Amino acid sequence: MKEISQLNLPDDVRYAEEHEWARPEGEKVRVGIDDYAQDQLGDIVFVELPQVGDTFEKDEEFGTVESVKAVSELYMPIGGEILAVNTALEEFPELLNSDPYDDGWMIDVIPNNPDDWDALMTKDAYIEALKGGK
């Protein structure tokens, strides 16, 4: 597993305690799991994602990721309606390991509460949380 200093943690995303990331793109927010999560999971072999049009509140479970090590639930870093799902992950779940912030994105969300964004961590705050063992 990677050391914290080896993790790819972009500055243009915010991070949730459950290791999902969120990136604003116009009116929508793109969501995935971060480099720490994919590194901890190991080789990802299956992803279950919601349907377009489903709605979730912040911190609500929206899917699962299965790796050779474990099955992990996915939690919404920001509440809202699912606008798009990365269907490429059905056939190529390993994209989460190789490119978690671009080709391995999971869902696009139309946020329903702008305050959800403010509750997410910046890169620096997330690194501090990781050092604290969260």
MARDREN-432563 format. One line per 10 residues: number of its first residue (from 1); their letters; for each residue x, y, z of N, C-alpha, C, CB. Coordinates in nm, 2 decimals, padded with zeros to 4 digits, always signed. Glycine has a CB too. Example, Ala and Ser with C-alpha at 12.3 -4.5 7.8 and 13.67 -1.06 7.14 Angstrom:
residues 2
1	as	+01.32/-00.57/+00.78/+01.23/-00.45/+00.78/+01.32/-00.33/+00.78/+01.13/-00.45/+00.90  +01.28/-00.22/+00.71/+01.37/-00.11/+00.71/+01.29/+00.00/+00.79/+01.41/-00.06/+00.57
end
This chain:
residues 134
1	mkeisqlnlp	+00.08/-00.12/+00.00/+00.00/+00.00/+00.00/+00.09/+00.12/+00.00/-00.09/+00.00/+00.12  +00.03/+00.23/-00.06/+00.10/+00.36/-00.07/+00.11/+00.43/+00.07/+00.03/+00.45/-00.17  +00.22/+00.51/+00.08/+00.23/+00.60/+00.19/+00.14/+00.72/+00.16/+00.38/+00.64/+00.22  +00.11/+00.80/+00.25/+00.02/+00.92/+00.23/+00.09/+01.01/+00.13/+00.00/+00.99/+00.36  +00.22/+01.03/+00.14/+00.29/+01.12/+00.04/+00.29/+01.06/-00.10/+00.44/+01.14/+00.09  +00.26/+00.94/-00.12/+00.26/+00.88/-00.25/+00.12/+00.88/-00.32/+00.31/+00.73/-00.25  +00.02/+00.92/-00.24/-00.12/+00.92/-00.29/-00.14/+01.03/-00.40/-00.22/+00.94/-00.18  -00.22/+01.01/-00.50/-00.26/+01.11/-00.60/-00.39/+01.17/-00.54/-00.28/+01.04/-00.74  -00.37/+01.29/-00.49/-00.49/+01.36/-00.43/-00.50/+01.50/-00.50/-00.47/+01.38/-00.27  -00.57/+01.51/-00.60/-00.58/+01.64/-00.68/-00.64/+01.75/-00.59/-00.67/+01.62/-00.80
11	ddvryaeehe	-00.60/+01.87/-00.62/-00.65/+01.99/-00.55/-00.79/+02.03/-00.60/-00.55/+02.11/-00.57  -00.83/+01.99/-00.72/-00.96/+02.04/-00.77/-01.08/+01.95/-00.73/-00.95/+02.05/-00.92  -01.06/+01.86/-00.63/-01.17/+01.79/-00.58/-01.18/+01.81/-00.43/-01.16/+01.63/-00.62  -01.30/+01.77/-00.38/-01.32/+01.77/-00.23/-01.33/+01.62/-00.19/-01.44/+01.86/-00.18  -01.31/+01.60/-00.06/-01.30/+01.46/-00.02/-01.40/+01.44/+00.10/-01.16/+01.42/+00.03  -01.46/+01.32/+00.10/-01.55/+01.28/+00.21/-01.48/+01.18/+00.30/-01.68/+01.21/+00.15  -01.53/+01.17/+00.42/-01.47/+01.08/+00.52/-01.46/+00.94/+00.48/-01.54/+01.09/+00.65  -01.56/+00.90/+00.39/-01.56/+00.76/+00.35/-01.48/+00.74/+00.22/-01.71/+00.72/+00.32  -01.40/+00.84/+00.18/-01.30/+00.83/+00.08/-01.36/+00.84/-00.06/-01.22/+00.70/+00.09  -01.47/+00.90/-00.07/-01.52/+00.94/-00.21/-01.47/+01.08/-00.24/-01.68/+00.93/-00.22
21	warpegekvr	-01.46/+01.11/-00.36/-01.42/+01.25/-00.40/-01.54/+01.31/-00.48/-01.29/+01.25/-00.49  -01.54/+01.45/-00.49/-01.65/+01.52/-00.56/-01.58/+01.64/-00.63/-01.76/+01.57/-00.47  -01.61/+01.65/-00.76/-01.55/+01.76/-00.84/-01.67/+01.84/-00.91/-01.45/+01.70/-00.95  -01.68/+01.97/-00.89/-01.79/+02.04/-00.96/-01.75/+02.06/-01.11/-01.80/+02.18/-00.89  -01.85/+02.04/-01.19/-01.84/+02.05/-01.34/-01.96/+02.12/-01.39/-01.81/+01.91/-01.41  -01.96/+02.25/-01.39/-02.08/+02.33/-01.42/-02.19/+02.31/-01.32/-02.14/+02.29/-01.56  -02.31/+02.27/-01.36/-02.42/+02.25/-01.27/-02.42/+02.12/-01.19/-02.55/+02.27/-01.34  -02.33/+02.03/-01.24/-02.33/+01.90/-01.18/-02.20/+01.88/-01.10/-02.33/+01.79/-01.29  -02.20/+01.77/-01.02/-02.08/+01.73/-00.95/-02.05/+01.59/-00.98/-02.11/+01.75/-00.79  -01.92/+01.56/-01.02/-01.88/+01.43/-01.06/-01.82/+01.36/-00.93/-01.77/+01.43/-01.17
31	vgiddyaqdq	-01.85/+01.23/-00.92/-01.81/+01.16/-00.79/-01.74/+01.03/-00.83/-01.94/+01.13/-00.71  -01.65/+01.00/-00.74/-01.58/+00.87/-00.75/-01.51/+00.83/-00.62/-01.47/+00.87/-00.86  -01.43/+00.73/-00.62/-01.35/+00.70/-00.50/-01.21/+00.75/-00.52/-01.36/+00.54/-00.47  -01.14/+00.78/-00.41/-01.01/+00.85/-00.43/-00.90/+00.74/-00.43/-00.99/+00.94/-00.31  -00.78/+00.79/-00.45/-00.66/+00.71/-00.46/-00.64/+00.62/-00.34/-00.54/+00.79/-00.50  -00.67/+00.68/-00.22/-00.65/+00.61/-00.10/-00.74/+00.49/-00.09/-00.68/+00.70/+00.03  -00.87/+00.51/-00.13/-00.97/+00.40/-00.13/-00.93/+00.29/-00.22/-01.11/+00.46/-00.16  -00.90/+00.33/-00.35/-00.87/+00.22/-00.44/-00.74/+00.14/-00.40/-00.85/+00.28/-00.59  -00.65/+00.22/-00.34/-00.52/+00.15/-00.30/-00.55/+00.05/-00.18/-00.42/+00.26/-00.25  -00.64/+00.09/-00.09/-00.67/+00.01/+00.02/-00.75/-00.12/-00.02/-00.75/+00.09/+00.13
41	lgdivfvelp	-00.84/-00.10/-00.12/-00.92/-00.21/-00.17/-00.84/-00.31/-00.25/-01.03/-00.16/-00.26  -00.74/-00.27/-00.32/-00.66/-00.36/-00.41/-00.73/-00.37/-00.54/-00.64/-00.50/-00.34  -00.71/-00.48/-00.61/-00.77/-00.50/-00.74/-00.92/-00.51/-00.74/-00.72/-00.63/-00.81  -00.99/-00.41/-00.80/-01.13/-00.40/-00.80/-01.19/-00.49/-00.92/-01.18/-00.25/-00.82  -01.29/-00.57/-00.88/-01.34/-00.66/-00.98/-01.48/-00.64/-01.02/-01.32/-00.80/-00.93  -01.56/-00.56/-00.94/-01.70/-00.54/-00.97/-01.75/-00.41/-00.91/-01.79/-00.66/-00.92  -01.83/-00.34/-00.98/-01.89/-00.21/-00.92/-02.04/-00.22/-00.95/-01.82/-00.09/-00.99  -02.12/-00.18/-00.84/-02.26/-00.17/-00.85/-02.30/-00.02/-00.83/-02.33/-00.26/-00.75  -02.36/+00.04/-00.93/-02.39/+00.18/-00.93/-02.54/+00.20/-00.94/-02.31/+00.26/-01.04  -02.59/+00.32/-00.90/-02.74/+00.34/-00.91/-02.78/+00.37/-01.05/-02.77/+00.46/-00.82
51	qvgdtfekde	-02.91/+00.39/-01.07/-02.97/+00.42/-01.20/-02.98/+00.58/-01.21/-03.11/+00.36/-01.21  -02.97/+00.62/-01.33/-03.00/+00.76/-01.36/-03.14/+00.80/-01.32/-02.98/+00.79/-01.52  -03.15/+00.91/-01.25/-03.28/+00.95/-01.20/-03.30/+00.92/-01.05/-03.39/+00.89/-01.27  -03.22/+00.83/-00.99/-03.23/+00.80/-00.85/-03.18/+00.92/-00.77/-03.14/+00.67/-00.81  -03.24/+00.93/-00.65/-03.20/+01.05/-00.57/-03.15/+00.99/-00.43/-03.31/+01.15/-00.55  -03.05/+01.06/-00.38/-02.99/+01.02/-00.25/-02.96/+01.14/-00.17/-02.86/+00.94/-00.28  -02.96/+01.13/-00.04/-02.91/+01.23/+00.05/-02.76/+01.21/+00.08/-02.99/+01.23/+00.19  -02.70/+01.32/+00.12/-02.56/+01.31/+00.16/-02.54/+01.20/+00.26/-02.51/+01.45/+00.22  -02.43/+01.12/+00.24/-02.39/+01.01/+00.33/-02.48/+00.88/+00.31/-02.40/+01.05/+00.47  -02.58/+00.89/+00.22/-02.66/+00.77/+00.19/-02.58/+00.67/+00.10/-02.79/+00.81/+00.13
61	efgtvesvka	-02.60/+00.54/+00.12/-02.53/+00.44/+00.04/-02.59/+00.45/-00.10/-02.54/+00.30/+00.10  -02.50/+00.45/-00.20/-02.55/+00.46/-00.34/-02.49/+00.34/-00.43/-02.51/+00.58/-00.41  -02.41/+00.26/-00.37/-02.36/+00.14/-00.45/-02.25/+00.07/-00.37/-02.30/+00.19/-00.58  -02.19/-00.03/-00.44/-02.08/-00.11/-00.38/-01.97/-00.13/-00.48/-02.14/-00.24/-00.33  -01.85/-00.15/-00.42/-01.73/-00.18/-00.49/-01.68/-00.32/-00.44/-01.62/-00.07/-00.48  -01.65/-00.41/-00.52/-01.60/-00.54/-00.48/-01.46/-00.55/-00.53/-01.69/-00.66/-00.53  -01.37/-00.59/-00.44/-01.23/-00.61/-00.48/-01.19/-00.75/-00.44/-01.13/-00.51/-00.41  -01.07/-00.79/-00.47/-01.02/-00.92/-00.43/-01.01/-00.94/-00.28/-00.89/-00.95/-00.50  -01.01/-00.82/-00.21/-01.00/-00.82/-00.06/-01.13/-00.81/+00.01/-00.91/-00.71/-00.02  -01.23/-00.73/-00.04/-01.35/-00.70/+00.03/-01.46/-00.64/-00.06/-01.32/-00.61/+00.15
71	vselympigg	-01.58/-00.63/+00.00/-01.68/-00.55/-00.06/-01.70/-00.43/+00.02/-01.82/-00.64/-00.08  -01.71/-00.31/-00.04/-01.72/-00.19/+00.03/-01.84/-00.11/-00.02/-01.59/-00.10/+00.03  -01.92/-00.05/+00.07/-02.03/+00.04/+00.03/-01.97/+00.17/-00.01/-02.13/+00.05/+00.15  -02.05/+00.23/-00.10/-02.02/+00.37/-00.15/-02.12/+00.46/-00.09/-02.02/+00.37/-00.31  -02.07/+00.58/-00.04/-02.16/+00.68/+00.02/-02.16/+00.81/-00.05/-02.12/+00.70/+00.17  -02.27/+00.87/-00.07/-02.28/+01.00/-00.14/-02.21/+01.11/-00.06/-02.43/+01.04/-00.15  -02.11/+01.17/-00.13/-02.04/+01.28/-00.07/-02.13/+01.41/-00.07/-01.91/+01.31/-00.13  -02.23/+01.41/-00.16/-02.32/+01.52/-00.17/-02.45/+01.47/-00.22/-02.26/+01.63/-00.28  -02.56/+01.52/-00.16/-02.69/+01.47/-00.20/-02.74/+01.53/-00.33/-02.79/+01.50/-00.09  -02.83/+01.45/-00.39/-02.89/+01.50/-00.52/-02.94/+01.39/-00.61/-02.79/+01.58/-00.59
81	eilavntale	-02.97/+01.42/-00.73/-03.02/+01.33/-00.83/-02.91/+01.28/-00.92/-03.13/+01.39/-00.91  -02.91/+01.15/-00.95/-02.81/+01.09/-01.04/-02.84/+01.14/-01.18/-02.81/+00.94/-01.03  -02.75/+01.21/-01.24/-02.76/+01.26/-01.38/-02.70/+01.16/-01.48/-02.70/+01.39/-01.39  -02.59/+01.10/-01.44/-02.52/+01.00/-01.53/-02.44/+00.90/-01.45/-02.43/+01.08/-01.63  -02.42/+00.78/-01.51/-02.35/+00.68/-01.45/-02.24/+00.63/-01.55/-02.44/+00.55/-01.41  -02.12/+00.61/-01.50/-02.01/+00.56/-01.58/-02.03/+00.41/-01.61/-01.87/+00.59/-01.51  -02.10/+00.39/-01.72/-02.13/+00.25/-01.76/-02.00/+00.17/-01.80/-02.23/+00.24/-01.87  -01.89/+00.24/-01.83/-01.77/+00.17/-01.86/-01.72/+00.08/-01.75/-01.66/+00.27/-01.91  -01.76/+00.12/-01.63/-01.71/+00.05/-01.51/-01.77/-00.09/-01.50/-01.74/+00.13/-01.38  -01.89/-00.11/-01.57/-01.95/-00.24/-01.57/-01.86/-00.35/-01.63/-02.09/-00.24/-01.64
91	efpellnsdp	-01.80/-00.30/-01.74/-01.71/-00.39/-01.82/-01.56/-00.38/-01.77/-01.72/-00.36/-01.97  -01.52/-00.26/-01.73/-01.38/-00.24/-01.69/-01.37/-00.18/-01.55/-01.32/-00.15/-01.79  -01.41/-00.25/-01.44/-01.40/-00.20/-01.31/-01.26/-00.16/-01.27/-01.46/-00.30/-01.21  -01.16/-00.22/-01.33/-01.02/-00.19/-01.30/-00.99/-00.04/-01.33/-00.93/-00.28/-01.37  -01.07/+00.03/-01.40/-01.05/+00.17/-01.42/-01.04/+00.25/-01.29/-01.16/+00.23/-01.51  -01.11/+00.20/-01.19/-01.10/+00.26/-01.06/-00.96/+00.25/-01.00/-01.20/+00.19/-00.96  -00.89/+00.15/-01.03/-00.75/+00.14/-00.99/-00.66/+00.22/-01.07/-00.71/-00.01/-00.99  -00.68/+00.22/-01.20/-00.58/+00.28/-01.29/-00.60/+00.43/-01.31/-00.58/+00.22/-01.42  -00.72/+00.48/-01.29/-00.75/+00.62/-01.32/-00.87/+00.67/-01.24/-00.77/+00.65/-01.47  -00.86/+00.67/-01.10/-00.98/+00.70/-01.02/-01.04/+00.83/-01.04/-00.94/+00.68/-00.88
101	yddgwmidvi	-00.97/+00.93/-01.09/-01.03/+01.07/-01.10/-01.08/+01.10/-01.24/-00.93/+01.17/-01.06  -01.05/+01.03/-01.34/-01.09/+01.06/-01.47/-01.17/+00.95/-01.54/-00.97/+01.10/-01.56  -01.11/+00.85/-01.60/-01.18/+00.74/-01.66/-01.26/+00.66/-01.56/-01.09/+00.65/-01.74  -01.21/+00.66/-01.43/-01.28/+00.58/-01.33/-01.38/+00.66/-01.25/-01.18/+00.53/-01.23  -01.43/+00.77/-01.30/-01.54/+00.84/-01.23/-01.66/+00.75/-01.22/-01.58/+00.97/-01.30  -01.75/+00.77/-01.12/-01.86/+00.68/-01.10/-02.00/+00.74/-01.14/-01.87/+00.64/-00.96  -02.03/+00.86/-01.09/-02.16/+00.92/-01.11/-02.15/+01.07/-01.12/-02.26/+00.88/-01.00  -02.25/+01.13/-01.20/-02.27/+01.27/-01.20/-02.39/+01.30/-01.12/-02.27/+01.33/-01.35  -02.39/+01.40/-01.04/-02.50/+01.43/-00.95/-02.54/+01.58/-00.97/-02.46/+01.41/-00.80  -02.67/+01.60/-00.97/-02.73/+01.74/-00.96/-02.75/+01.76/-00.81/-02.86/+01.76/-01.05
111	pnnpddwdal	-02.67/+01.85/-00.75/-02.68/+01.86/-00.61/-02.81/+01.92/-00.57/-02.56/+01.95/-00.56  -02.86/+01.88/-00.45/-02.99/+01.94/-00.40/-02.96/+02.03/-00.27/-03.08/+01.83/-00.36  -02.84/+02.04/-00.23/-02.81/+02.12/-00.11/-02.67/+02.17/-00.12/-02.83/+02.04/+00.02  -02.65/+02.30/-00.15/-02.52/+02.36/-00.16/-02.43/+02.34/-00.03/-02.53/+02.50/-00.20  -02.50/+02.33/+00.08/-02.42/+02.32/+00.21/-02.35/+02.19/+00.21/-02.52/+02.33/+00.33  -02.39/+02.08/+00.14/-02.32/+01.96/+00.13/-02.17/+01.98/+00.09/-02.39/+01.85/+00.04  -02.16/+02.06/-00.01/-02.02/+02.09/-00.07/-01.93/+02.15/+00.04/-02.03/+02.19/-00.19  -01.98/+02.24/+00.12/-01.90/+02.31/+00.22/-01.85/+02.21/+00.33/-01.98/+02.42/+00.29  -01.93/+02.10/+00.35/-01.89/+02.00/+00.45/-01.78/+01.91/+00.41/-02.01/+01.92/+00.49  -01.75/+01.91/+00.28/-01.64/+01.82/+00.23/-01.50/+01.88/+00.26/-01.66/+01.79/+00.08
121	mtkdayieal	-01.40/+01.79/+00.27/-01.27/+01.83/+00.30/-01.19/+01.87/+00.18/-01.20/+01.72/+00.37  -01.10/+01.97/+00.20/-01.00/+02.01/+00.10/-00.89/+01.90/+00.10/-00.94/+02.15/+00.13  -00.80/+01.91/+00.01/-00.69/+01.81/+00.00/-00.61/+01.82/+00.13/-00.60/+01.84/-00.12  -00.58/+01.94/+00.18/-00.50/+01.95/+00.30/-00.57/+01.89/+00.42/-00.46/+02.09/+00.33  -00.70/+01.92/+00.44/-00.78/+01.86/+00.55/-00.79/+01.71/+00.54/-00.92/+01.93/+00.55  -00.80/+01.66/+00.42/-00.81/+01.52/+00.40/-00.68/+01.45/+00.44/-00.85/+01.49/+00.25  -00.57/+01.51/+00.40/-00.44/+01.45/+00.43/-00.43/+01.44/+00.59/-00.33/+01.53/+00.37  -00.47/+01.55/+00.65/-00.47/+01.55/+00.80/-00.56/+01.44/+00.86/-00.51/+01.69/+00.86  -00.67/+01.42/+00.80/-00.76/+01.32/+00.84/-00.70/+01.18/+00.82/-00.90/+01.32/+00.77  -00.63/+01.16/+00.71/-00.57/+01.03/+00.68/-00.46/+01.01/+00.79/-00.51/+01.03/+00.54
131	kggk	-00.38/+01.11/+00.82/-00.28/+01.10/+00.92/-00.33/+01.06/+01.05/-00.19/+01.23/+00.93  -00.46/+01.11/+01.08/-00.52/+01.08/+01.21/-00.59/+00.94/+01.21/-00.63/+01.18/+01.24  -00.57/+00.87/+01.10/-00.63/+00.73/+01.10/-00.77/+00.72/+01.06/-00.61/+00.67/+01.23  -00.83/+00.83/+01.01/-00.97/+00.81/+00.97/-00.98/+00.74/+00.84/-01.04/+00.95/+00.95
end
